[in-house]
Amino acid sequence: MSTDPDPAPSRSPFLDLPGAVAAEGPDAGVPAHLGSLVQEQRALAAGTAIVDLSHRAVLSGTGEDRLTWLDSITSQSLRGLAPGDSAETLFLDQNGRLEHAVGVLDDGVTTWLLLGAGDAGALLAYLQRMRFMLRVEPADRTAELAVVGTMGEPELPVAAPAGVPLVWRDPWTHV
């Protein structure tokens, strides 16, 4: 999906945990597991564990036109995305081929895009070109924020910078 060369992976502090086994390939830079796969999977399913997804990229869009702008250039209707809600959307090329698949969430002030690290540069460049006269400012926030996954209900006050928890909910968990 991306034409970006593989970015140099950053090294997660989770790799310093006892038993951490480094992931390879597109997940390089984070632990694949901590040495006890079955126990870790059960804890994750029970909602008592987290997964380090800090190798994923985070882009943001601020400005009052951010949702209508994304609505006009993606496959998903995002115009009515309420603060705290999340969705998935696709960026397609002029022939309808998939370029980028992203998770989207909005906190009422900023719209957050969660995507693969190798897609960040190309998508940000595209978003910059598509601004035209709209009041929107896209930015790469990957260096400032880390994505963490859980199957439980997150209780992270740090994950609510505008007072609305930044929680992307996978719409496909029931499938």
N, C-alpha and C positions, 0 to 999 in steps of 0.2 A: 504494500500500500504506500510505502514511503520511498522517496528517492533520496532521502538523506543518507549519508554514510553512517555506519554505526557510530553513535556518540561514545566517547570514552565513559564507561560506567563509573558512577561515583561509588564510594565504598560505604555501606551502611554500618552504623555502630552496632547493629544487631549481629554482625559477623563476629564481634568480640565475645558473644555469649558462649558459655561452655557447651561444647558439642555442635556448634554451628558448622554446617556444611555449605560451602558457597555454591550458589546456582551458576549455571553456565548459559551460554547463548544469549537470547534476548532478556533473560532474567539475571544476567551477571550483575554483581554488585550487591546482591541481597542474599540472605540465607535461603537455600532450598528447603532445609529443615534443620532441626536442632538435635538430631540423632535418635529420636523415638517417633517414627512416622505414625504408628497406630495411635499412640497416646495423644500426639499433637492433632491428628485428624478428629479424634473424639472430643477433645477440648474445643476445637474450632466449631464443630457441629453443635456443641452444648452452649456456645456463645461465651466461653470463658477464656478464649485465646485470641490473639491478633496475628495477622500476616503482614510482614513488611513488604509494602508495595512502593517503597520510596524510589524505585527505579522507573516509575511511571512519571510522565510529565504533567505539569499543571499550567494551563494558560488561564488568563482572566480577561474579562471584558467589563469595563466600567462605562458609565454614561447613560443618559436616559433613553437612548435609542437601542441599547444592547440587545434586548429580547426581540424587538421587531426586526432588527438587522440580522440576527442569527436565524430568525424565522424565514427571512427572504433568501438566505443562501445555503440552507440545509434541508434535509429530507423530513424533518419533524416540525410539527407546529409548536413553536416555543413562545409565541406571543403572550400566551396566558399563563406561563409558568409562574406559580406563586412562590413567595419566599419560603424556603424549606423543602420545596418539591424538587424532584430530579427526573431526568429523562435520558434517553439515548438518542443520538442523531447521527446522520451520515453526511459527509461532505463528498459530493460527486463531481466528476469532471464533466466537460461539455457533452460527452458521449454517454453519460449516465453510469460511468464506471466508478467504483468505490475508490476514493482517495484516502479518507480518514474516517474512522469510527470513534466516537467520543461519548463519554458520559458527561451529562450537563447537570449542574445544580445552580440555584440562584439563592442569594441571601437577602434580596431586596435592594442591595446596593451594587453588588458585583455578581456577574455570571461566571461560573467556574467550569472549565473544560478539562476533563481527565482523559489522558490518552497515552499511547506508547511513547517512550522516550525518543525513538527514532523518527517520530512524526512531528515533533514539536517545532523544529525549525521551518519545515515546509509549510505547516499549517499556519504558523504565526506570519510568515511572509505573505501567504494568501490572504489572511485576515487584514493585514495592513493594506494590501492592494484593494480590498473590497470596501473600504471605509467611505469613500466618496465624500459627500457633504454631511454625513451622519455624525451625531454626537456619541461617539464610542471610542474607547481607547483599549485596544488589545495589548496584552503584555505576557511575557513568559515569567511565571512565578515559581518555577521548579526549584530554583536555588533557595527559596524562602520557605517552602512548604513540603511536607512529605505525605504521601498517601499511605494510609494504614487500613487494612481490611479486617472485618469481623463479621460473624454471623449473628452476634448478639446485639443488644441495644447499646450503642455507645453512650458513655457518660463523660465525654471529654470537654470540659469547659474551654480548653484551648482551641477546640474545633468550632468555635462560634464567634469569630472576630467582629461580626456586625450584629451580634445578639441572636442570630438564627443559626442553629447547628449546621455545619457543613457535612451533611450525610447524604451520600449518593446511595440510593437503594436500587439494587439490581432487579429489574422487572421480570427477569426470567428464572428466579429461584424455584418457582413451582413447576417448571418444565422438566 
